[in-house]
Amino acid sequence: MFRLMTLLFSLGFSITASAQPPFKLNDYAWQAPIGESAATLQRLDLNLEILRGMSHRHAADIAVFDANGQPLPTLLRRKPPIINEKWDNLSNQRFERSKAGHGAKVILDQQQYDESTGQVTRLGIHQQLRVQQQRPDYIIELSKRQLQLGIDAIELDWTHEPAGDFLKLDIQAANDIDHWKTIQHGKNLFKGQGRGGEWVTLGELPAGYRYFRLRPHASVTRFELKRARGRYQVEEAPADFALAGRALEEDAKHTGFFAFSPPLAVDARAMRFVLPNGYFLSGNLYASHGEFDQKQLLRRGIEQHNLEGMDEGGRVSLDFSAQRRYWFEPRHQSMQDVGLEFFYPPYEILFINNRQGPFTLAWGNYEVERHPDDLSRLVAQQSALELSQAVTIPIGRIDEAGGLRRQFPVAVKPWLTWMLWALLALAVLVTARMAWTLYRDMNH
């Protein structure tokens, strides 16, 4: 029975210790009021000041609260690449094609005066003619570079007759000008559809074709293509936050190694050495979650320079975590006045507007283990909602919530830790003793 009571007590204690209650606003170190819009999905860009106040390496310790102090469904992520739309001028050539029209019956009238009778005789001459029709085709050609860009639409600027009617075209595609494939038949274009009435876009073009041919229909009496340009999309990563770190200092216990650590708790995406003029640096980079003897080689043969007339060199692209210790081993011992610069990725947080504003953003909580993504599931269940529809709102003045004591845990000395464990063990023994005494008394 004693063993059973001890097991139940231990189990209950472990469950209580591992259970993590929902965090409230004051459980976070910092807070700031945020704007509000009528949109269901709202979005916040996290600035460098917010990243400074975080405790979690993945910026997970952040939440949004409504006016009632209730946390809202959120999604935290690194900002995705920005899709920029760009245009490139396309070359085109005009080709004349002749086509014999259908036979047309022409009646020629001739009048003849008869002096003897004083009457006019009308003579009708019927003649069948074949009319020759001239029609221009335009072939638009993509260069090798434009093929690699991935042109997905073409904008046209033209004139045609009759100008008041649609320009009706067949659009063909090919990689060999002797073998064409019709991709759009009887396409109707009108100038009023374009931007400023000048350009009209041909979209939904299949990828991988080098040539596109525009063939006007018979109703078009004149067609002249003035210009053509192709649309392509470029992904551009959002700019990182740059933050200077402490200068390199030689490890007092390990000669030839220079120790450093990132300035923020959030993981840095990259770092670089800030070198004096005329300086050249090379060496190896190590990291460890523990002591120096447990370090592992991260990057061998790092080189960076700041020589006149030459580029300074690139960044060291790794995830630099405050939970690790780093050492740089230079090939040459001189490391005087070498600084560090770290690059942190921008984050964004999206949340559901429950119409219970004003809302408050809170962050900085060392107890948070991960960010609960409870927004993606809701969006997946609502076909009308898309993350791209989120409206960006501003962040107000930053103030304390729970204060610094919530951002970083209080350091506990080793002897105090052992004393707390001893008190806990004593409490378990006392409780078990009381339970055993109670059980024995109930059986007598």
C-alpha positions, 0 to 999 in steps of 0.5 A: 500500500505504501508503494501504491500511495507513493506511486500515485503521489509521484504521478500526480506531481509529475502531471501537475508539473508538466501541465502548462496553463494558458498564459495571460497577458501579464505572463509576458514581459512586454505589451503594445496596443495594435491597430484594428481593421474590419478584416477578419484576418489581420497581420503584424510585422514584428520589428527589431524592438520586439525581437529584442524582447523575446525569450524563445529562439524561434520567436514563439513567445508571442500572443495577441489578446482581445479587450477581455484578456482572451488569447486569439487564434494566431499563426507565427511565421518568418515573412515569406518572399515578396512576389514582384511583377516585372515586365520585359520588352519582346521582339516581334516581326510582321509577316504578310499573308495573302488569301484569295477571297470568295467570288464576287458578282459585279454588275457594270451599267452602261447607257445607250441613246437610240436617236431613231426612237429617242429612247435610252437603252440600259446594258447590264454586264455581269462579271465574276471577280476573285478578290485578293485579301492581304492579312498581316500576322505578327510573331512574337519571339522570346529570347533565351533569357526571357524563357528562363525568366518564365514569361506567363503573360504578354501585353499588347499595344496595337491599332486595328480597323474597324476600331470600334469593334473587337480585335478578334485573333487566333493565338498560336504557340510553337518552338518551331515556326513550321509547327504551330499549336492554337492555344486560344481561338477567336480571342476578342480584345478591346482597347478599353480593357487595358491599363489607361486604355493602351495595353491589353494582357494575354494571360494563361500562356503555356510555359516553355514556348519560344514563339507566339503568333497573332492571326487576325480574323477576316472581320479585321480589315487592318491590324498593326502591332506597335509594341509587346512586352512580357510579364514575369514574377520575381521572388525577393526575400524580405530584408533581414534586421542587422544588429551589431554584436560584441567584438571578438575576444580571445578565450582566456582558457583556450589560446588561439580561439576567440569566443562569441555569442549572438546578442538576441535569444531569437536565432540569427540567420547569418553573421559576418565579421566587421573588419578594419580597412586592409584586413584579411581574415580566414579560419574555422568556426566551431560551436557547442551546446556545452563546454569547449571540449564538446565543440563541433566544426561548423565551417572550415576555411571561412575567408573575409576581407576588407581590402581597398578596391575589393568587395568585403566578402559575404556573410556566414549563413547559419542559424546562430542560436543564443543557446550555443557557444561559438569559437573562431579559430583564425589562421593568423593570431592577430584579431585586433578590432574585429567586430561582429554583425548578426542578421535576424529574419523578419517575422509576422504574426497573423490573427483572427479578428473576433470584433472584441477589440482593442487588441494587445500584442504581448511577447517575452515569456521564457516558459513558452515551449512553442507557438501554438498554430491555432489559426491554420486549421481555422483558415483551412475550414473556411474556404472564403478565408486566405492568409493572403487576405490578411490586412496589415495593421500598425503596432503602438507604443511598447510598454511593460506587461510582466516585466523582465522577470518574465523574459528571463528566469531568475538564476538559481545557485546550485546549492539552492537547487539541491536544497529545493530538491531535498525539501521536495523529497522530504515533503514526499516522505512526510506525505507518504508517512501520513498516508501510511499512518492513516491507512493503518489506523483505518484497519484497526 
